[in-house]
Amino acid sequence: MHGGVATKIATQNEILTTKPHNRMTSMEFGRLFAYYRPRFEILANRYVRNRTVAEDIVSESFMTLWENREKLPADCNLPAYVLTVVRNRCLDWLRAQSRHAQIEQQVYELRREVIAADIRSLEAFDPSEIFSGEVERIIRETLEGMSPLTRQVFEARRFEDKSYKEIAQMHGITVRRVEFELTKAVKEFRIALKDYLPALLILLSSSTLKS
């Protein structure tokens, strides 16, 4: 199964990148929005720590894409473009929070330090890295290094959107064993993608959904 993982990742990353952006239909835009919105919201929420704010930032970022689609270069990577807008809006929000924290003396010093660390992390983050061959290579090699059961359980959850119960029935194991194998897989990805936290958050977004 894992032989097709790289192809599936590449296909997901190339949604709507094969035609002129100014001819993107609302239906095609909706597909792009539906696929990446939950993943980008998880990333945004990791930094702003406010689900409503994260949802607003991502929705507004996609609207920026729609409004500027005719101005984008033909080779523009649409997911990376939207994620860049998300990053910038998160930075704006965090900086505003930081200024507010400086004015409000009752805000804990620790919170200000956390915000500053998140700003540094986002400033150093290049959205194009998530869609790079390097990240795909790390993902592929990490999958290949897993035990067969761990890899199959993770792929069924992440790429086939199977429930824990369905995976358990497929492999003749308990739901608790499914949870154990997924935990092992996540741990391996955290180690392998330690320098690509946003990529890790997006990769694991659907595998951490409620079973």
C-alpha positions in Angstrom: 0.0 0.0 0.0 2.8 2.4 0.9 4.1 2.4 -2.6 1.3 4.8 -3.7 1.7 7.1 -0.7 4.1 9.5 -2.5 1.8 9.7 -5.5 -1.2 10.3 -3.4 0.6 13.1 -1.5 1.8 14.7 -4.8 -1.7 14.5 -6.2 -3.1 16.2 -3.1 -0.5 18.9 -3.4 -1.2 19.6 -7.0 -5.0 20.2 -6.8 -5.9 22.8 -9.4 -2.2 23.6 -10.2 -2.5 22.2 -13.8 -4.8 25.0 -15.3 -4.7 28.8 -15.4 -5.8 30.2 -12.0 -8.0 32.8 -13.7 -10.1 30.0 -15.1 -10.6 28.4 -11.7 -14.3 27.6 -11.2 -16.1 28.1 -7.9 -16.5 24.3 -7.7 -12.8 23.8 -8.1 -12.1 26.5 -5.5 -14.5 24.7 -3.2 -12.6 21.4 -3.6 -9.3 23.2 -2.7 -11.0 24.9 0.2 -12.6 21.7 1.5 -9.4 19.7 1.3 -6.9 22.2 2.9 -9.2 24.2 5.3 -9.2 21.7 8.2 -5.4 21.1 7.9 -4.6 24.9 7.8 -7.0 25.6 10.7 -5.1 23.1 12.8 -1.8 24.8 11.9 -3.2 28.3 12.6 -4.8 27.2 15.9 -1.4 25.8 17.0 -0.1 29.4 17.0 -3.1 31.7 17.8 -4.6 29.1 20.3 -8.1 30.3 19.5 -10.2 28.1 17.3 -12.6 30.8 16.2 -9.7 33.1 15.3 -7.9 30.3 13.4 -11.1 29.5 11.4 -11.5 33.2 10.5 -7.9 33.5 9.4 -8.0 30.5 7.2 -11.4 31.5 5.6 -10.1 35.0 4.9 -6.9 33.6 3.5 -8.8 31.5 1.0 -10.9 34.5 0.1 -7.6 36.4 -0.6 -6.7 33.6 -3.1 -10.1 33.8 -4.8 -10.0 37.6 -5.1 -6.4 37.6 -6.5 -6.5 34.4 -8.6 -6.3 36.4 -11.9 -3.1 38.1 -10.7 -1.2 35.0 -9.7 1.6 33.6 -11.9 0.8 30.5 -13.8 3.3 28.4 -11.8 1.9 29.5 -8.4 1.5 26.7 -5.9 -2.0 27.5 -4.6 -1.8 25.6 -1.3 1.6 27.3 -0.5 0.1 30.7 -1.5 -2.8 30.3 0.9 -0.6 29.0 3.6 1.7 32.0 3.2 -1.4 34.3 3.7 -2.4 32.2 6.8 1.1 32.6 8.2 1.1 36.3 7.7 -2.3 36.8 9.2 -1.2 34.7 12.2 1.8 36.9 12.6 -0.3 40.0 12.5 -2.7 38.6 15.1 0.2 37.4 17.4 2.0 40.8 17.1 -1.3 42.6 18.1 -1.6 40.2 21.0 2.0 40.9 22.0 1.4 44.7 21.9 -1.7 44.2 24.0 0.3 42.1 26.5 2.9 44.8 26.8 0.1 47.3 27.7 -1.8 45.1 30.1 0.5 44.6 33.1 -1.6 41.7 34.4 -0.7 39.5 31.5 1.6 36.8 32.6 5.2 37.1 31.5 5.2 33.5 30.5 2.4 34.1 28.0 4.4 36.9 26.3 7.4 34.6 26.0 5.2 31.9 24.4 3.9 34.4 21.9 7.4 35.6 21.1 8.5 32.0 20.5 5.6 31.4 18.2 6.4 34.6 16.2 10.0 33.5 15.8 8.8 30.0 14.7 6.4 31.4 12.1 8.9 34.0 10.8 11.4 31.1 10.2 8.7 28.9 8.6 8.7 28.7 4.8 5.3 27.4 3.6 6.9 25.9 0.4 8.8 23.5 2.6 5.6 21.6 3.4 5.1 20.9 -0.3 8.7 20.1 -1.0 10.3 16.9 -2.2 12.4 16.8 1.0 9.3 16.5 3.2 7.7 13.9 0.9 11.0 11.9 1.0 11.1 12.0 4.8 7.4 10.8 5.0 8.1 8.0 2.5 11.2 6.8 4.3 9.6 7.0 7.7 6.6 4.9 6.4 9.0 2.4 4.9 10.9 2.1 8.2 7.7 1.2 10.2 6.6 -2.3 11.0 4.1 -3.6 8.5 1.1 -3.4 10.9 2.0 0.1 12.1 2.4 1.4 8.6 -0.9 -0.2 7.4 -2.8 1.1 10.4 -1.5 4.6 9.9 -2.2 4.6 6.1 -5.7 3.3 6.6 -6.4 6.1 9.0 -4.6 8.9 7.3 -5.0 8.2 3.6 -8.2 6.1 3.5 -10.1 7.9 6.3 -11.0 4.6 8.0 -12.4 4.6 11.5 -10.6 2.9 14.4 -13.3 0.2 14.4 -13.0 -0.4 10.6 -9.2 -0.7 10.9 -9.5 -3.1 13.8 -11.8 -5.3 11.7 -9.6 -5.2 8.7 -6.6 -6.5 10.6 -8.3 -8.6 13.2 -7.1 -6.6 16.1 -8.7 -4.6 18.9 -9.4 -0.9 18.8 -6.9 -0.4 21.6 -4.3 -2.0 19.5 -5.2 0.4 16.6 -4.7 3.3 19.0 -1.3 1.9 20.1 -0.1 1.5 16.5 -1.2 5.0 15.6 0.6 6.4 18.6 3.8 4.6 17.5 3.5 6.0 14.0 2.9 9.5 15.3 5.9 9.3 17.5 8.1 8.2 14.6 6.9 11.1 12.5 7.5 13.6 15.3 11.1 12.4 15.4 11.6 12.4 11.6 9.8 15.8 11.0 11.1 17.6 14.1 12.4 20.4 11.9 9.1 20.6 10.0 6.4 21.1 12.7 3.8 22.7 10.4 4.2 19.8 8.0 3.8 17.3 10.8 0.6 19.1 12.0 -0.9 19.0 8.5 0.1 15.4 7.9 -1.4 14.2 11.1 -4.5 16.3 11.0 -6.9 13.7 9.7 -5.3 10.8 11.6 -6.0 12.5 14.9 -9.7 13.1 14.1 -12.3 11.5 16.4 -12.6 7.8 15.8 
